[in-house]
Amino acid sequence: MYAIARIAGKQFRIEPDQKVKVPLLPVQPGEAYQISDILLAADGDKVKVGSPLAEGFKATATVVSHGREPKIIVWRKKRRKGFQKIHGHRQDFTLLQIGKIEGKF
């Protein structure tokens, strides 16, 4: 069984016992997190597509940890003008361990 869920404004394909990196959530490590925005749920040949949400489906997850992605360098240059600008960026994330996906087809 798998589902397409909206977590922190982005869409992710989730399956039971899977770890997913999502944008930073205001939840402490070790706490449970309820995912109620399920857009699509599928189990074999049975598929339930929401409009926009699939009613009656929810998933539970546990927050494993918080962290930061590796640094990304953004470099801008205008040729023959002597202009160069360098910026760095590190994105915060939350690592979720998906528990189970519940609902009826």
N, C-alpha and C positions, 0 to 999 in steps of 0.2 A: 504494500500500500504506500502511496505517496500523495503529497498535496502541494499545491502552489499557495503560498501564504504571503501576506503583506506584513512585513516586520519593519518598523521604524521608517515607513514610507517607501520601502523597496520590496521587490518581489523575489522570493526564494523558493526553490524546490526543496521540500523537506521530506525525510523518511525517518521512521523510528530508528533509534540508536545511531543517529548521524550527528556529527559536529558541524556547526555552521557559524561562520564569522558574519556578524551583522553590525551596522553602525551602533555607536555607543548607546546603551540603554541605562536609565537611572535605577538599576537594580543591583544589589550587593551580590558578590560571588557566593554560591551555595543556596541562594533563594530560588524559588520556583517562579516561572514566568508563564503566563497564560497567553496563548496565541489564538485569538478569536476571529481574526480576519482571514478566513480560508476562502480563496477564490475558486479553487478547483480541487476535487478529491477524486482519486482513481484507485481501484483495487481490481487488478486483472482486466476483465472486459467491462466492468461496471465503472462508469464515469459520471460524476455529478458536477456540472458547471454552474457557477453562480452568476447572478445578474444584479449587482456585482459580486455579492457574497453567497457562498453555498450555505444555506440555512441548516442548522443542526450539527455543524462540524466545528470541532475545536481541537487544539493540540496543546500539550503541556511540554515545557522545557525547563531545564535547570541551567542557571548561569555558572559556567565553569570558571571563567576569568575575564578580566579586562586587559587590554593591551594597546599597543600602537604598531601600525604597519611600518615597514622600512621607509626611510626618507626618499622622497621623490624630488628631484632637482628640476626647477622650471627656469630655463635660460632664454632670455630674449636678447636679440641683437639686431641692430639696423646697420646694414653694410655701408661702408664708406662714411659713416657719421661719427664713429667713435663711441657709439652708445651700446652698452651692455648692462644687463640687469639680471641678477641671479636671486631666485627665491627657493626656499626649501619648504616642504610640507610633509607632515606625518599625520595620517588619519587614525583616529581612535576607533577601537572596535570592541565588541563584546562577543565572547565565544559561548555559544549555546549548545547544550547536549539535548537533542530532541528525545522526548520520552515516548509518548504514544499519541496517535491520532484517533479521535473518537468521532462517531457519527453513523447515521444510517443512510443507506442508499435508497 
